[in-house]
Amino acid sequence: MRIDVHAHLWSQTYLDLLEGFGNTATAVHRGLGAGSTEQELDERFALMTSAGIDLQVLSVTPASPHFDDRTNAVRAARVVNDEYAEIVRCFPDRFRAFAALPLPHTDAALEELDRALGELGMLGAAVPTSVLGRSVADPAFWPVYAELDRRAAVLYVHPAGAGADSPLIGPTMTWEIGAPIEDTVAITHLIQAGIPSRFPNLKIITSHLGGALPMLLERMDRQYGWEAPDTPEKPSVAAGRLWFDTVGHNHIPALRAAAETFGADRLVLGTDFPYQASDAFREAVTYVQRAGLPDREVSAVLDTTAAELLGLTKPAKA
């Protein structure tokens, strides 16, 4: 079953709600074909079929329902989770979803997580690499991870689009290099905080081949002992507890580096729809096939690992 774990969908209603609450960054998500109109869905389904993709797991990040105002955060999270639940109900052979959470309000996030995983049947939660400037590894968020761990559910981590809160990245590099830098920083925060070993049943999937981690993991192993001595386990051991989606903008050397660093068994297919569309969307599959990996590894990355990780099987045809 070919599952795309890195795919987005935003209705105009939801984006308008975020904008009304003060989110000034919704324009980047509009007009890309990632909405919920009949035409947009028909075009998305045709594209999925052309790439041999059976199912997409939807995530709202980076357009997350995160506001200092608790009421606004809760309302936005409930709206988008209800939208996702409805679209999954209408198209169960095409979609599943990760829940959006009203962070940084942990108590509200736990309430919404219970509703999303229980009543709405979602597979886990999607969070950005930082929450209103706070690290994803902030201890305030650990109760959420503990609950996901208790349920053996997924935590999907995606860049926040905040340029890692660095003025040196700025608006011209937010997505060009800022996003994988955010991935790298967030994963390192999680490793240094011991989240992967503290919550061993939590299935953490991170974006973009782990950012720069394939190039840095050996360096981290050699240096964490004196720079971050409280890190509870060797970074490469902690990284071995994670999964990484294959969104590398179809750059084969990057994919090979991730496969050789983490093991191909830790990679799962991602497309980054709608930011990779048309031919680039199809190439998100074919570049895995062209990377020179053994056939069994290609098959696992594209067709089996994600299904096993998410506990999904291909629905029977009527």
C-alpha positions in Angstrom: 0.0 0.0 0.0 1.7 3.2 -1.2 1.2 5.9 1.5 2.3 9.5 1.3 3.0 10.7 4.9 3.8 14.2 3.9 0.8 15.9 2.3 -1.1 19.0 3.1 -4.7 20.2 2.7 -6.1 23.6 3.8 -9.6 24.8 3.2 -10.2 28.4 2.5 -12.5 28.4 5.6 -9.6 27.3 7.8 -7.1 29.7 6.3 -9.5 32.6 6.7 -10.0 31.6 10.3 -6.3 31.6 11.0 -5.9 35.0 9.3 -8.8 36.4 11.3 -7.0 35.3 14.5 -3.9 37.1 13.4 -1.8 34.6 11.4 -0.2 36.7 8.7 1.4 33.8 6.8 -1.5 32.1 5.1 -0.9 33.5 1.6 1.9 30.9 1.0 -0.7 28.1 1.3 -3.3 29.5 -1.0 -4.0 29.0 -4.7 -1.9 25.8 -4.9 -4.6 23.2 -5.4 -4.4 22.0 -1.8 -7.9 23.0 -0.9 -11.0 20.9 -0.4 -13.1 21.9 -3.4 -14.4 19.2 -5.8 -12.1 20.3 -8.6 -9.0 20.4 -6.3 -9.7 17.0 -4.9 -10.4 15.5 -8.4 -7.1 16.9 -9.6 -5.3 15.6 -6.5 -6.7 12.1 -6.9 -5.7 12.0 -10.6 -2.1 13.1 -9.6 -2.0 10.4 -6.9 -3.1 7.8 -9.3 -0.5 8.8 -11.8 2.2 8.3 -9.1 0.8 5.0 -7.9 0.0 6.5 -4.5 -3.0 4.9 -2.7 -3.3 7.1 0.3 -2.2 10.4 1.8 -1.9 11.2 5.5 -3.0 14.8 5.8 -1.2 17.3 8.1 -2.0 21.0 8.6 1.5 22.0 9.6 2.9 24.6 9.1 -0.5 26.4 9.2 -1.0 25.2 12.7 -3.7 26.4 15.1 -1.2 28.0 17.5 -2.1 31.2 19.2 -1.4 32.7 22.6 -5.1 33.1 23.0 -6.3 29.7 24.2 -9.9 30.2 22.9 -8.7 30.9 19.4 -6.2 28.0 19.4 -8.9 25.6 20.5 -11.4 26.8 18.0 -9.0 26.6 15.1 -7.8 23.1 16.0 -11.4 21.8 16.3 -12.4 23.3 13.0 -9.5 21.8 11.0 -9.7 18.4 12.8 -13.5 18.3 12.0 -12.7 19.2 8.4 -10.1 16.4 8.2 -12.4 13.9 9.8 -15.1 14.7 7.3 -12.9 14.4 4.3 -11.5 11.1 5.5 -15.1 9.9 6.0 -15.9 10.9 2.4 -12.7 9.4 0.9 -11.5 6.6 3.2 -9.6 5.0 0.3 -7.6 8.2 -0.3 -7.1 10.0 3.0 -6.1 9.6 6.7 -5.0 12.4 8.9 -2.8 13.6 11.7 -4.5 15.8 14.3 -3.7 19.5 14.8 -3.3 20.5 18.4 -4.1 23.9 20.1 -0.6 24.4 21.4 1.1 25.9 23.4 -1.9 25.1 25.7 -1.0 21.6 26.8 -4.2 20.9 28.7 -6.3 21.9 25.7 -4.1 19.9 23.4 -4.6 16.8 25.5 -8.4 17.3 25.4 -8.3 17.7 21.6 -5.9 14.8 21.2 -8.3 12.5 23.0 -11.1 13.6 20.8 -9.1 13.4 17.6 -7.6 9.9 18.2 -10.8 8.6 19.8 -13.9 10.1 18.3 -12.3 11.2 15.0 -10.0 8.2 14.4 -6.8 10.0 13.6 -3.4 8.3 13.4 -1.5 10.7 15.7 -0.6 14.4 15.8 1.3 16.8 13.6 3.4 19.5 15.3 5.8 22.1 13.9 9.5 22.2 14.7 8.8 25.1 17.1 5.6 26.4 18.7 5.4 30.2 18.8 9.2 30.3 19.3 9.3 27.4 21.8 11.2 24.2 21.2 9.2 21.1 20.3 11.2 19.4 23.1 9.9 21.9 25.7 9.0 19.9 28.8 5.6 21.6 28.8 4.7 19.5 25.8 5.8 16.2 27.2 2.3 15.2 28.5 1.2 15.2 24.9 4.1 12.9 24.0 3.3 10.7 26.9 -0.3 10.3 25.7 0.8 9.6 22.2 3.2 7.0 23.6 0.4 5.4 25.7 -1.6 5.0 22.5 1.5 4.0 20.4 0.5 6.8 18.0 2.5 9.0 15.6 4.1 12.3 16.2 4.7 13.9 12.8 7.2 16.8 13.0 7.2 19.4 10.2 9.0 22.8 9.8 7.2 25.8 11.3 8.3 28.2 8.6 9.9 30.4 11.2 13.4 30.3 9.9 14.5 28.6 13.1 13.9 32.0 14.7 17.1 33.3 13.2 17.3 36.8 11.7 20.2 35.5 9.5 17.8 33.2 7.6 15.2 35.9 7.0 12.3 36.0 4.5 14.4 35.1 1.4 15.6 31.7 2.8 12.7 30.6 5.0 11.8 27.5 2.9 14.9 27.3 0.7 17.2 26.4 3.6 15.3 27.4 6.7 13.0 24.4 6.7 15.7 21.7 6.7 17.6 23.7 9.3 14.4 23.7 11.5 14.2 19.9 11.0 17.8 19.5 12.1 17.4 21.7 15.1 14.2 20.1 16.2 15.4 16.6 15.9 18.6 17.5 17.9 16.4 19.0 20.6 14.3 15.9 20.8 17.5 13.7 21.0 19.1 15.9 23.6 15.9 15.8 25.7 15.8 12.0 25.4 12.3 12.0 23.9 12.8 9.0 21.7 13.9 6.7 24.6 11.7 8.3 27.2 8.6 7.5 25.1 9.6 4.3 23.3 6.1 3.6 21.9 5.9 7.0 20.3 6.4 6.8 16.6 8.2 9.9 15.6 8.3 10.8 11.8 10.3 13.8 10.8 10.4 15.7 7.5 12.8 16.2 4.7 15.2 13.2 5.3 16.0 14.7 8.7 17.3 17.9 7.3 21.1 18.0 7.6 21.2 15.1 10.1 22.5 12.5 7.6 25.7 14.7 7.2 26.0 15.5 10.9 25.1 12.4 12.9 28.7 11.1 13.2 29.8 14.6 14.2 27.1 14.6 16.9 28.2 11.2 18.2 31.8 12.5 18.6 30.9 15.8 20.2 27.8 15.4 22.3 29.7 14.0 25.3 31.5 17.3 26.0 29.0 19.8 24.6 25.7 18.2 25.6 26.7 15.6 28.3 23.2 15.3 29.7 22.0 13.7 26.4 20.8 10.3 27.6 22.0 8.2 24.7 24.3 8.4 21.7 22.6 10.6 19.0 22.9 7.9 16.4 21.1 5.5 18.7 18.3 8.0 19.3 18.1 8.7 15.6 17.6 5.0 15.0 14.4 5.2 16.9 12.9 7.7 14.4 11.5 7.6 10.9 12.2 10.1 8.2 10.1 11.0 5.1 11.7 11.0 1.7 11.1 14.6 0.8 14.5 15.6 -0.5 13.2 17.5 -3.6 14.2 14.5 -5.6 17.9 14.8 -5.0 19.3 11.3 -5.2 22.5 11.9 -3.3 20.5 13.3 -0.3 18.2 10.2 -0.4 21.2 7.9 -0.5 22.9 9.7 2.4 19.8 9.3 4.5 19.4 5.6 3.6 23.1 4.9 4.4 23.0 6.9 7.6 19.7 5.8 9.1 19.0 2.6 7.2 16.4 2.4 4.4 14.0 0.8 6.9 13.7 4.1 8.6 12.5 5.9 5.5 8.9 6.5 4.5 7.5 8.0 1.3 6.6 11.7 1.3 5.7 14.1 -1.5 5.2 17.5 0.2 2.1 18.1 -1.9 1.2 20.8 -3.0 4.7 22.2 -3.0 5.8 19.3 -5.2 3.1 19.0 -7.8 2.8 17.8 -11.4 6.0 16.1 -12.6 7.8 16.9 -9.3 5.1 15.0 -7.4 5.6 11.9 -9.6 9.4 12.2 -9.3 9.0 12.0 -5.5 8.3 8.4 -6.2 10.5 7.7 -9.2 13.6 9.2 -7.6 13.4 6.5 -4.9 13.2 4.0 -7.6 16.2 5.5 -9.4 18.4 5.9 -6.4 20.2 2.6 -6.8 18.9 1.1 -3.6 18.3 -2.7 -3.5 14.8 -3.6 -4.8 13.7 -4.9 -1.4 14.6 -1.5 0.1 12.8 0.4 -2.6 9.7 -1.7 -2.1 9.9 -1.1 1.7 10.3 2.6 1.4 7.5 3.0 -1.1 5.0 0.3 -0.2 5.3 -1.4 3.1 7.1 0.5 5.9 4.6 3.3 6.3 1.6 0.9 6.2 3.2 -1.2 8.9 4.1 1.9 11.0 0.6 3.3 10.7 -1.2 0.1 11.1 -3.0 0.4 7.8 -3.9 -2.1 5.2 -5.3 -1.6 1.7 -9.1 -1.4 1.7 -10.8 -4.2 -0.1 -12.5 -3.3 -3.4 -16.3 -3.3 -3.3 
